[in-house]
Amino acid sequence: MTDAPPPGTAPDTAPSAGAPSRGAEIWLLVATFLVAVAGMVYELIAATLSSYLLGDSVRQFSLVIGVFLASMGFGAWLSRLVTDAVRGFVWAQIALGVVGGFMAPALYFAFAWSGAVELPLYGLLVLTGVLCGMEIPLIARVLKDIGAPEFRFENVLSVDYVGALVASVAFPLLIVPHLGLMSASLCFGILNLMVAGFSLWLFRARLSRGVGIVWAVALLASCAGLVQAERMVSVVEASLYEDDVLISQDSRYQHITLTRFRNRTRLYLDASIQFDSLDEYRYHETLVQPAMALAPRVDRVLILGGGDGMAAREVFRNPAVQAVTLVDLDAAVTDLFRSHPDLTLLNADALNDPRLTIVNRDAWQFVQEETHSYDVIVVDLPDPKSIALSMLYTQEFYAQLVERLSATGVMVVQAGSPLFARQGYWSVVHTLAATRSPAALGATLSVTPYHVYVPSFGDWGFALVTPRPRADRALGALPGGLRYLTQATWDAAQVFGPDESEVEAEINRLQSHALLGYYNAGWDAWFR
């Protein structure tokens, strides 16, 4: 005859009759690590997808992290309502395997077919967060239930935090480049299901056959989804892009998509168009050729960004160029545009020119450590839609960059649209104009704003920079083969209409990042 449990004892506090205590304890700590990795990956997938699909990465990452953590807290509170911790933990893992595993496919399909992603994003995020929040309290209760020797709750938390660290490091370095977001979501959903499956076997005496059937169905569905992941990506991108998708891949930094329609090629990074082969010459000729024509010497040229090689192609039109250094963060882009036969035709094989050196590094770090001076600097960086990119448009960055400009050198900066983000464009111009010039004590840079209409982008702006004011703005001899830029179009480019003319805008500094707000507000006003 056994003693009755004390009044008020929860059903899951009685020792388990099934699993051996030591083996179960080891497994539950391993499971804690695995579920922590999966949970962090889901959070990072949601944050990355929200910035890809909705833009404004600072706001999206902040909202995703805040909502996810709040949901975890709510899930931890809800775990007290679970009467059987083992059964609750297994069901939570099965649910996470489905909800978290199919998060990326669901968000991609929602965006492709409706364009509305906020509701499914935050709905799935809350549900995933609640389920993740239940995990640690339930594991801790199971450990106590099986009579784990020397059980300490802080040991569970320590393992959980280590798992989160591993996931955070692996996500940009290994998971996204090798799996992509769609497959990564499904893979880690399967990981949750495998945790559920092993727990089912270990605690089989306490779980019904129905749980096993649901687990098996979920695992089969997830494996089928993983096998079809590439096809799902193709289906989604066929809906997102009007042209045939030639290349779709994830690098450490961004999603790269290349499309083709007849002889028309377009490049998209994180779903934002970078060029259209039908009209890219208007952008790149206007970006590069005025600086090259106005510079007394063009022996050494520095290009920041421009991993597609189009700016380098324009630079090499001048036979006097002796050396070009191209700095682009993403090796996946430069490798693609130096090897793909269709793309080397577009950039005239500029990235394989022996005079060109490719440096795959962060532009800020490169400029900080570079010691050479350059006759022409072309700044063709992505738009300042995040803090990391806005840093490359700050007064502090420009002050370092012009130290690399020769005394008679010329620099040009792509500065965004004076129409779609008017204050953002003039913020870049004002920031450059307020930056100290190395030419004379107390002097600032001389800046010439100008713009061009590119059908793929709309009206686009640039800023031409010299250490000293130039009396003559007439272009020198232009190279042959240009399709757009002439002295007449250069003169017209310096004239702004009333809706694009100069407005008040703060200088972009590291401590303020005014440009980021201007950029997002401008584009949201036009396209949200």
N, C-alpha and C positions, 0 to 999 in steps of 0.2 A: 504494500500500500504506500503510495507516494503522498507527500505533503502537498496541499493546495497552494498555489501561488498567492503571495500577499495581495490583499485588496488593492485595486488600482493599477496593477502591473499590466503593461501593454502586451499584446500577444507576441510581439517580436522580441521581448526581453528574455524569454525562456531559452535555454541553450538548445542549439540545433541538434537534431538526432542524426543528421546526415553527414555533413562534411567534416573532415578532420580539421581541427582548429588551426594547426600551424600552416598547412597547405592553403587553407582558405584565407588566412591572414596575409600570406605572401601574395596570393592572387589579388586580393582586394587592394593592396598597396600598388601593385602593378596596374590594376584597373584604374586606380586614381590617377596615375601618371597618364595613361592612355586617354582617358576621358577629358583630362585637362588639355592635352594636345589637341584633341578633336574640337573641344569647345572654343579654344583660342583661334583655331583655324576657321571655324564658322564665323566668329566675330570679324576676323580679318577679311574673309571673303565678302561679308556684307558691307564692310567699310570700303573695300576696294571697288566692288560693283556699284555702290552708291556714288562714289566719286567718278567712275567711268561713265555711268548713265545719267547722273544728275549734275555733274560738275561741282565746282566749289569744294575742293577736297577737304579744306579746313573745317568748314561747316558740317559736311557729311561725316567725316571721321569723328568729330566731336559728338554729333547727335547719335551716331551708331554706338559709340563707346558708352555714352551716358544711358541710352535706352537699354542696352544689353546688360550693363551692371545693375541698373534698377530692376530689370526683369529677373536677374539672378537673385537679388535680394528677396523679391517676392516669391520666387521659387523655393528659396531656403525656408521662408516662413510657411509656405504651403506644405512643406515636407512633414510638418508635425501632424498633418491630417492623415498621413499614410499609416495605416495600422500595421501592415506587414512590410518591414523595410526591405527584405529580400525581393519580394514580389514587386514592390514599388520601384526598386532600383532596376530590375530587369525590364519592367514596362517602360521606364524612363529611357533606357538605352535603345529599346526598339523604336520608341517614338522619335528619339533624336536621330537614329539612323535614317528614318524616313524624312522627317522635317528638315534636319540639317543637311542630309545627303542630297535631297532634291531642291535645296534652296537656290543654288546657282541656276540649274535648268529652269526652275519656275520663274525666276526673275528675268532671265534672258527672254523666255517666251512671252512673258507679260509685256516687256518693253518692245519686243519686235511686233507684236500684234495689236497692242493698244496704245503704246507710248506712255502709259501710266504705270509707274513702278513704285511710287511712294507707299501706297496702301499695302501691296503684297510684301514689299521690303520690310516695313516696320511690323507688319503682322507676323511674318515668319521670324523676324528678329526677336520679338517679344516672346513668342512661343518657344523658340530655341533657348533664349535666356532663362525662361522659367524652368525648363527641363534641366538645363545645366546647373542652375542654382539648387535643384533638389539633390544632385548627385552626392556632394560631399556629406551633407547631414545624413543621408541614407546609408552611405558607406560606413560612416562613423557608428551608426546604430547597428549595422550588421556586424561590425568588428566587436562591439560590446556583446552582441547577441551570441556570437560563437565563442565567447570567453577568451578573446585574444590576450595573451599574456602581456603585461606591461603596456596595455593600450593607452596611447596618449593622442589626443585630438590634434595637437600641434604637428605630430608626425604626418598625419594625413594632409594637413595644410601645406607642409613643406614639400611633400611630393607633388601636390597640386601646383604649387608655384613653380617648381622646377619644370613640370610639363608645359606650363604656359610659356616659360622662357625658351624652351626648346622649339616650340611651335613658332614663336615670334622670330627666332633666328632662321629657322628652316623655311618659313613662308616665302620671303623674297629671294632667298638663295637657291632653294631646291624645289619647293613645291610648285610655285607658279611657273618658273621656266620649264620644268620637266613635265608637269601635269596639265597646266592651264586651270582656269577657275572652274570650268564645268566638270572636268574629271576629278579635280581635287575635292570638290564638294561631295561627289559620289563616293570617292575612295574613303574619305573620313566618315561618311555615313556607314559604309561597310565596316569600318573599324569599330564604330559604336555597336553595330550588330554582332560583330565577333565577340566583343566584350559581353554582350547579352547572351550569346550562345554558350560561351564557356561558363558563365555564371549559371545558366540553365542546367548545364550538365553537373556542375559542382553542387548545386542546391536542388537537384532533381526531386529529392524526397519532399520538398516543400512547395513545388510548383506543379500546376496542372498541365495536362497534355495540350490544352487549348492555347496556352502561352507559347508552347513550342511550335504549333501550327502557324500562328500569326508571325512568329519570328522567321520561320522558313519562307513564308510567302514574301515577307519584307526583304529578306536576303536575296531571294531570286529576282525580285523586281529591281533591287539596287544593282545587282550584278548585270542584269540585262541592260539597265540604264548606262552602266559604265562601258559595256561593250559597244553600245550605240552612241557614246558620247561625241565622237567625232562627227557622226552623221547628224546628231542634234545641233552641234555647232554650225554645221553647214546649212541646216534648215533655218536656224535663227538668222544667220548672216545673210542668207538669200532673201529673207524678209526685211532685214535692216537696210540692205544696199540694193540699189536698183540695177547694178551691174553684176556680172559673174565674179565670184570671189576666187582669186587665184591663190592667195596666200593668207592664212590666218594663223597667227602664232602669238604666244605670250613670252615676253622676255622678262628679265628681272624687274623691269621698270614700267612696262606698258604693254598693251595689246596692239599688235601690228596687223593691219588688214590691207591687202592690196587687191583692187578690183580692176576688171577689164571689160570694156564694151567696144567691140571692133578694134580700132587702133587707139582707143582712149583709155589711159591708165590713171588710176587715182590711188593715193596713199592716205590711209586713215590711221591715226594713233589714238587709242582709247576712244574710238568712234568719232573723232574730230578730223575733218579733212585737212591734209597738209599740202597736197598739191593735186592738180588735175593737169595731165599732160597736154590738154587742149589749150590751156592759157597760162601755164606756169611761167612761160618766158616773160610775160609782162611783169610778174612779181620779181623774178630773179635778175632780169636785166635792170630793172629800176632799183633794186637793192644794191647791186654790185657795181654797175658800170659808172655811175656818177663819181663814186669814191675813187675808182681806178683812174678815171679820166682827170680828176682834179689833183691827184697825188703827184708830186714832182718825180718821185721814185716809186717803183712797185717791185723791188727785188724780193722782199720778204713780206708774205701775207699771212695773217692769222684769221682763221674762221672759227667762230664759236657756234656750235650747233651745225646745221646744214649737213647732217649725216646722210642725206639722200644724194649728195654730190652735185646738186644743181648749181649752188653758189660757186663751188670749185670749178665747175665747167665754165662759168662766166669769167672767173679769175684767169683761167688758162687761155682765154681768148687773147690776152696780151702776151706776146712772145718775150717780153722783158722779164717776166716773172721767173725767178730762180728757185724759190723754195716756198712751199705752202704748208702750214701746220693746221690741221683740222681737228678740233676738239669736240667730240660728241660723247655723251655719257653712255649711250647704248650701243654696245658692240654688235648686237643683233641687227640693228639698222644698217650700220656701215658694212657689215659682212654681207648683208642681203644686196646692197646697192653696189658692191664691188664684184659680185659673183653672178647674180641673176642676169642672163643674157638680154632679156627685154629691158631691164633697168640700166644696164651699162650703156645701152643704146641711147637712153634718155639723157644720161649725164655725160655722154661722150667718153665713157671709160675714165672719167676724171679721177676716181678713187684709186685707180691703178697706175696713175701717172708717177714716174719715178721721182718727180720733184715734190710729191705730196707725202706728208707724214701724218698718219692717223693716230690720235691719242684718245683712247676711250677712258676719260676721266671726268669728274665733276669740274665744271668750268671755274668755279670759285677756287677750288684747290689748285687747279692748273695755274691760274693767274697769280695766286699767292706765291707759288714756287718758281714761276718762270723768270728767267733773267735776260732773255733776248729781247731786242726791240724790233718793231715791225713797221713797215712803211704804210701798210693798209691793214686795218682790222675790220672784219665783217662780223657783226653780232646778229646771228640768225637763230636766236633761241626761241623755244616755245612760249606761248602766251603766259602771262603771270597769273595763272589760275590757282596757284597754291603758294604757301609760304616759301617752300623750297625754290620755286621759280621766281617769285617776287624778289627774293634775295639778289637775284642776278639782274635786277633793274633798280637797285638801290644806289644812293649817292656813294655809299662806302665801297660798293663793287666797282662803280665807274672810276672812283678815285684811284683804285689799284690798277684798273685796266689801262688808263691813259698813261700810266708810268711805263707801260710796254710799247707806247706809241712813239715813233721817232719824232724829232723836232719839227719836221715838215710833213709828218704823217697825217692821214685822213682815216677817220673811223665812221662807220655807218651802223645804225641800230634799227632793227625792225621793232616798231613801237605800237603795233596794234591798229585797230580801226578808229579813225577820228570821227566816224559816223556812229558805229554801234557802241563804242565805249569812248565817248568824246573826252570826258574828264580823265580817263585812263591814259589816252594818248598824250594829252597835254601835260599830265603828270610826269610822263617819261621825258618829254621835252624840257620841262622846268627843272627836273632832277639833273639832267645833263648840263643845262645852262648854269646851275648853281654849283657844279662840281669844280673844284680847283683845277687850274691848268698848270702843268709842269713847266710851261714856257716862261712864266714870269711870276714873281712874288705877288700874291694878292689877286692875281688874274683868275678868271673862270673860263670855261670852255666856250668856244663859239659854235652855235648850233643853228643849222638850217633845217626847219621842218618841211617835209614834202610828202606827197601821197600819190597813189595810182589806183585806178579801178581795175580789179581782177574779177571777172564774172563769177568764179568759184567762191570767192571770199566776200565780195563787195568792195567798198573803198578801203584801201589799206595804207597805213602811214609809216614813215621812216623818219629818222633824224640823222643828218650828216654833221659830223663833229670834227673840228680842227682845234689845235692848241691856241692858235692865234686867229683873229678875224682875217678873212680873205677879201680883198677888194674886188677881185674878178671872179664871178660865179659862172662864167662861160665854160662849157666843157671843152676839153682838148679833143684831140682826134679820137673818135670812137672806133672800135674794131669792126671789121666787116662781118656780115652775117646776122646783125641784130634785126629783130623783127618788130620791135616797138620803140626803143629809146632813140630819140633824136634831140638836137638842141631845142627844138620847138616843144617837144613833149616834156623835156626837163624844165623849161621855163614855165609851162602850164602846171607842172606838178607842184610848184611852190605857191600856187594860188589856192586858197581854201574858200569854199562857199560859206554863206552865213550860218548854216546849220552845222558846220565843222570847224569854224574859226576858233581862235584861241579863247579859252575860258579859264577861270580861276581853278587851280588844282594844286594840292599840296605836293611838296617834294617827297619822294618815296625814300624812307629811311628804314634801317633795320629795326628800330624800336617802334615804328608806327605802321609800316606796310600800308600806307594810304592807297597805293595803287591797286592792291588786291580788292579792296572794297569798291573802288571805281570800276574796275574791270567787271566784277561780278554783277554789280548794279546795272551797268550799261547793257551787258548781254541779256540779263534777265528781263530788262524792260522791253527788249526787242523780241525775245524768243521764248519767254515763259508765259 
